[in-house]
Amino acid sequence: ADRLRSADAVIVPTATGAAAALVASLGIAPIAFAELGLDERAPADQVVEALLEHSRDRNVALAVFGYPFVREGLMSGILARKGSGVDLYPVVSPLQVLLLALDFDATADLEIIDAGSLGGSAATRDAHLIVTGVDNPILARAAASQLRDRYAPDHTLVISAVLDSGGFDLTPMTVDALTRVETVARESAIYVPPVRLAPPGGFAELVRIIGVLRAPDGCPWDREQTHAS
């Protein structure tokens, strides 16, 4: 709080977001990305340029929930272009709580996708998936609609949300239940465990492999074979 109050300007992604509300509660009038000519989901390079331009003659603080560590290129871009030190004051986020609280192999495949980008992502069912930026029930149900195309209705997931007391609530529910959720705390995150599928076998798998090998883009040698050979 003292660091934010000492800044000449405090920048937040959106005027209505959780970061803006927190800054305003400290008696500080935040500057939203829109006032810098940016969309709240602007690419990292555009955010870096705007922040550096705004901080040429003043002490600027960027106040956000979670994503500086997720949005690729933001922190590294600021460090590379600024050429001097950057003070970082981390606050525990729902994303960090999920990573620390759930017992999964951190060396395994992990995909972290913003709720707004989930529909266009190529996430696979055999990787751990965390959906961030779930700010309200509408986004939660939209995420559930996308997840329903990849997972069974009874596939269990976990929602991490910030409590008013400052703690975190971890709530397990199914993909189907998420499609009907009525309340979701701002800046919640959803953890979706991978689906472990047993490798197929038997005659059906043999037929599938033959089809792959003899397909137009398959193995030239296999395509030349006949029943006799």
Backbone hydrogen bonds, N-H to C=O, Kabsch-Sander energy under -0.5 kcal/mol:
donor,donor_aa,acceptor,acceptor_aa,energy
5,R,1,A,-2.3
6,S,2,D,-1.6
7,A,3,R,-0.6
7,A,4,L,-0.9
8,D,59,N,-2.3
9,A,59,N,-1.5
11,I,9,A,-0.5
11,I,61,A,-3.2
12,V,31,I,-2.4
17,G,14,T,-1.2
21,A,17,G,-2.0
22,L,18,A,-2.3
23,V,19,A,-2.5
24,A,20,A,-2.6
25,S,21,A,-1.8
26,L,22,L,-0.6
26,L,23,V,-1.1
27,G,24,A,-1.9
28,I,23,V,-1.6
31,I,10,V,-3.0
32,A,30,P,-0.6
33,F,12,V,-1.2
33,F,13,P,-0.5
35,E,32,A,-1.3
36,L,32,A,-0.5
36,L,33,F,-1.7
37,G,34,A,-1.4
38,L,33,F,-2.4
42,A,39,D,-2.0
47,V,43,P,-1.9
48,V,44,A,-2.7
49,E,45,D,-2.1
50,A,46,Q,-2.2
51,L,47,V,-2.6
52,L,48,V,-2.6
53,E,49,E,-2.2
54,H,50,A,-2.1
55,S,51,L,-1.3
56,R,53,E,-1.0
60,V,58,R,-0.7
61,A,9,A,-2.7
63,A,11,I,-2.8
63,A,61,A,-0.6
64,V,62,L,-0.6
66,G,64,V,-0.8
67,Y,65,F,-1.6
69,F,66,G,-1.4
70,V,67,Y,-1.4
71,R,67,Y,-3.6
72,E,70,V,-0.9
74,L,71,R,-1.7
75,M,68,P,-0.6
77,G,73,G,-1.4
78,I,74,L,-2.2
79,L,75,M,-2.3
80,A,76,S,-2.4
81,R,77,G,-2.3
82,K,78,I,-2.8
83,G,79,L,-1.7
97,V,93,S,-2.2
98,L,94,P,-2.2
99,L,95,L,-2.1
100,L,96,Q,-2.3
101,A,97,V,-3.0
102,L,98,L,-1.8
104,F,102,L,-1.5
106,A,104,F,-0.6
108,A,105,D,-1.7
111,E,128,H,-3.0
113,I,111,E,-0.5
113,I,130,I,-2.5
115,A,132,T,-2.6
117,S,114,D,-1.8
118,L,114,D,-0.7
118,L,115,A,-0.8
120,G,117,S,-0.6
121,S,118,L,-1.2
127,A,124,T,-1.1
128,H,109,D,-2.4
129,L,192,V,-2.2
130,I,111,E,-2.7
131,V,190,I,-2.9
132,T,113,I,-1.9
132,T,130,I,-0.6
134,V,188,S,-2.2
135,D,133,G,-1.4
140,A,136,N,-2.1
141,R,137,P,-2.8
142,A,138,I,-2.1
143,A,139,L,-2.5
144,A,140,A,-2.2
145,S,141,R,-2.1
146,Q,142,A,-1.6
147,L,143,A,-2.6
148,R,144,A,-2.3
149,D,145,S,-0.5
149,D,146,Q,-0.9
150,R,147,L,-1.7
151,Y,147,L,-2.4
155,H,152,A,-2.0
157,L,173,M,-3.3
158,V,191,Y,-2.3
159,I,171,T,-2.6
160,S,189,A,-3.1
161,A,159,I,-0.5
161,A,169,D,-2.2
163,L,167,G,-3.1
166,G,163,L,-1.9
169,D,161,A,-3.1
170,L,168,F,-0.5
171,T,159,I,-2.6
171,T,169,D,-0.6
173,M,157,L,-2.3
175,V,155,H,-1.6
176,D,153,P,-2.5
178,L,174,T,-1.8
179,T,175,V,-1.0
179,T,176,D,-0.6
180,R,177,A,-1.4
181,V,178,L,-1.0
188,S,134,V,-1.9
188,S,185,A,-1.1
189,A,160,S,-2.1
190,I,131,V,-2.7
191,Y,158,V,-3.4
192,V,129,L,-3.5
192,V,190,I,-0.5
195,V,125,R,-3.6
196,R,194,P,-0.6
197,L,195,V,-0.8
205,E,201,G,-0.5
206,L,202,G,-1.5
207,V,203,F,-2.4
208,R,204,A,-2.0
209,I,205,E,-2.4
210,I,206,L,-2.3
211,G,207,V,-2.1
212,V,208,R,-2.0
213,L,209,I,-2.6
214,R,210,I,-2.3
215,A,212,V,-0.8
218,G,215,A,-2.6
219,C,213,L,-1.9
223,R,219,C,-2.1
224,E,220,P,-1.1
224,E,221,W,-0.6
225,Q,222,D,-1.1
